Amino acid sequence: MPKMNLTHFEAAFLFSLFTSVVLGVVTKRTDRDRLHYGVYVFVCFFVALFGLGWLMYLGHG
């Protein structure tokens, strides 16, 4: 089996994508609500990712 080498950004992207899909599917009833909620959660993950990344960068010195 080939070994996968993912960067931190790629791993965070995949986690955000799969998690937002699952949360959208299991928490909403209509397809439109699922899509909107999935996109919303995905964007929230990325805002948190970049926000925490900058916070760690600035805090580290």
N, C-alpha and C positions, 0 to 999 in steps of 0.2 A: 504494500500500500504506500503510495507516495506521501511524503511529509509536506504538510502545509505550513508555510511561514507567513503569518499575518502580522502586519504592523498593528500598533495600538489603535490607530484610526480605523483600519479595516475591521478589526475585531469589534470595536465600538459601533461601527456602522451596521454590521451584521446583527449584533445584539439588539440594537435599536429597531432595525427592520423587523426581525422575527418577533420581538416582544410587542411591538405596536400592532402587528397583524393579529397575533393571538388575543391581545386585549380588545382590539376592535371586534373580533369575531365573537368572543364570549360575553361581552358586556352590553352589546346593543342588539336591537331586534330587527331593524330594517337595514337594507344594504347601503342606503344613503348615509344613515347614522353611523354605520360601521366604518365606511370610508372616511367620513369627516373626523371621527374619533381616532382612527388609526393614524391619519395624517397629523392630527393635533398632538398625539402622544409622541410620534416620531420627531416632530419639530421640538417638542419640549425636551426630549432626550438630547437632541443636538445642542440646544441652547444651554442645557445643564453641562454637557460635555465641554463646550468651549468656555463657558463661564468658570467652571472648576479648573479647567486647564490654565486659564489666565491667572486665576487666583493662586494656584500652585506655583506658576512661573514667577509671579510678582512676590510671593511669599518666600520663595527660595533664594532670591537675591540675584 
